């Protein structure tokens, strides 16, 4: 068994795709459905589905309050964390925590995607 994909339900897939493109991901749309996928260098797929599609598949689905999962994107350098954080916030997305040198030896920052999912950016110091 292996982890193959991570799915994100989005109220605005176009805006979510714009956010994740800032992280270097390129998405493909599958069929006419509002289902999009990007292959990460690790082989894991990141999927974005419109809320309306999820409601068709699971009629009782309700949007959760908050998010229990954080996506973490490793950067090549501490400077890369700072630059990507700035790029994301300049594009109008929310910063949760500005870049800082964490006690566990990483440069770390947190932002949120358009649906409030936390996305962390980090690099070894």
N, C-alpha and C positions, 0 to 999 in steps of 0.2 A: 504494500500500500504506500502511496505517496500523495502529498498535497499537490493538486494539479491546478486549482484555480481559486480565486477569491472574487466573490460577487458583491457588488455595491448597487443598492437600489437608489435611484436618483429621481428627484422631483424635476430636474432639468438636465437631461443627459448632455446636451450641447455645452452647457456651462461646466459640467463635470469633466467632459473630455478636454475642454480648454484648460482646466486646472491641471489635469494629469499630463497634458502635453508639455506643460512647463517643467515637468519632471523627466521629459524625454520619451514619453510613451506615445506610440502611434496606434490608433484604433481602426478596426475594420468593422463595418456593419454587416450583420448576418440577415439576409433576406429583407423582407419589408418590416420585420419586427424591430422594435426599439431595443435591440440587443447588440452591444458592441464589445469587442475583445481586443486586448493588446497583449502581446507575448513579451514577457520580461526576459532579460538575458539569462536568468536562472532557469527558464523554461516554464515557470508558473505563469498562468494567464490572469490578467486583471479584467474582470467583466463588469460592464455597466448596463443596467437594465432600467428602463423607465418604470415608474410606479404603476402606470396603467397596465403594462405587460405583466407585472407581478400580481396585480389584482385579478387579471384574467386567469392566471395559473393557479393562484391561491386566493379565492374570493374573500376569505376571512382575514387576509393580511392587513395589518395596520402599521403605520409608520411608528417606529419606536422613539421613545424620548432618550436622547443621548446615544452614545455609541460605546460598546464594550470592547471594540477592537481598534488597535492603532496600527497603521501601516508605517513601516520604518524604511527609509531610503538612504542607503549608505552612499556617502560622497567620497571623492578621491582625496580631499584635503579639508582642513578646518576652514580655509578661505572659501572653498566650494560651498560649505554650509552657509556661510555669510552671504555669498553671492546669490545662491538659490533662494534663500529666505527673502532677500531684498527683491529679487525678480518676482516672486510669488506675491508679496505684499504690494508691490507697485502695480501688479495686475489687478488689484482690488480684492484679494483674498485675505482672510483674517489670520493674524498671528496670535497664537496662544502664548508662546514664550519666545522672546527674542534669543538669538544665539548667545550661548554661554559655555564656559569651560566646566563641564560636569566633573564631579568628584571621582567618577569611575573611569576617567581618562579619555573622554570624548568631547568634541565640540558638538553641541546639541541645540536644536531649535524645534519648535512645534508650530504647525499651522493647521487650519481646518479646510477641508474641501467644501464645495457649495452646500452639501447636505449635512455639515457639522461633524463629519468623520475626522478624527485626529490623524494627522500625517506628520511623522517626525523625520527630521533631517539630521544626519550625524556623520562624523568622521573621527578617526583616531587622532589624538593629539600627538 
